Amino acid sequence: MAFDELRGRLGRSFEKMRETSKMDEMMLNSFLKEITCTLLDADFPKLALTEIERQSQDIINLPASSNKGKLIYEIILTELVSKLDPGRSALFLVKSEPSIVMFIGLRGVGTTKTCAKYARYHRKKGFRPALVCADTFNTNAFFRLKKVAKYEVPVYGSYTTDPAELAAEGIAKFKNEKRDLIIVDTSDRHQQYSTLFEEMRLLSESMNPDLIVYVMDSSIGQAAFDQAQAFKQSFTRGVVIVANINCNSKSCGAISAVAAAKCPMILTETGEKNSEEFEAFEAKPFVRRLLENPWDKPQEYTLRQMYRHYRRELGLEKKLLFGYVRPTCSKLEQEKMRRYTTIMESMTDEELDKPNLVKQMSEERMMEIAEASKVDVQKVVQMMKKYKMKAKSYMEVEMRIRNESGRRRYTVPTS
């Protein structure tokens, strides 16, 4: 299943566990089966799932007061982090300028497209990248690379038939132009990784790149292990890019296989809106995004928070370290804020602190608040709408921050 679908299915399973106050042996086994089947469908290694089931059985005999669902969540989190840890990060340093990065890949994996995206990504990060087309096998390789580079990054190509000579020409040209990142695209004519690695090893010896990137489509799942292991043995300065993780059913299997081979990796989500992003893979943040923790959800936005915010905006409440603040909004907005703070001052502490009471507030209670604050009831309704909009925005930001937490944007190694 696709990554987002996997997250959704696991999230629903953990949510049901959280809502179950008393978990007997039958329910526990039912939840475990549901979760392990979901992970199995996503091509996770069976060894990890067997270990999860074994450790979870110890939870059954714990006292009824124990939060068994949360304990099982922690077991699954720990085991997946362990199995997905490659042991090395894709972020490391080299000491040359410019940095030379060589891309390799089998036929059909999209090496050229990924290569161009990599160049555009680093251009946005402030680098001055350039591309060298060292593919002498495909007649239209140079024009294809220029097209996918979208004319944002300069591309060098020639009629030279020797890829090593062509690469040397391009690297020399862009060094003279003071480019700080030179990316070499190579031929993707091979269908077997053994022959690809042998040819590219010889090419890399002539180029001496700072980094060799092997592009791998994640749709091959667990079969990625043999490729990743062979790549690691062939190239000491290598990183695997696992592409297309959001669009197929075996992406987690591929990631776990590359991790098992102890290869540092980069994730990129080709074909999606964020396809230009490259993420340096780290096991713990990745698994935490995958297994959303229902026992650790962000607190909902309260009316008391809105009340204090408005008082700070109006200069009525001290702001830590900075004394009183002057209003930065228009007079009309200030008038609304004063009206809303008056309304909130007529509410109970429970209403200010418990969002559920606000969401379920009756018309009668709104009329009471309007009368106490000496405003029309329509003003109370308007304030409630404003609060719900702010609460929704607050939760969206909180969830986005949590989802992004620990995500390492990849950038080329620099000295």
Buried (B, 14 or more C-beta within 10 A) or exposed (E): BBBEBBBBBBBEBBBBBBEBEEBEEEBBBEBBEBBBEBBEBBBBBEEBBEBBBEBBEEBEEEEEEEBBBBBBBBBBBBBBBBBBBBEBBBBEEBEEBBBBBBBBBBEEBBBBBBBBBBBBBBBEBEBBBBBBBBBBEBEEBBEBBBBBBEEEBBBBBBEBEEBBBBBBBBBEBBBEEEBBBBBBBBBBBBEEBEEBBEBBEEBBEEBEBBBBBBBBBBBBBBBBBBBBBBBBEBBEBBBBBBBBBBBBBBBBBBBBBBBBBEBBBBBBBBEBEEBBBBBBBBBBBBBBBBBBBBEEBEEBBBBBBBBBBBBBBBBBBEEEEEEEBEBEEEEEBBEBBBBBBBBBEBBEEEBBEBBEBBEEBEEEBBEBBBEEBEBEBEBBEBBBEBBBEBBEEBBEEBEEEBBEEEBBEBBBBBE
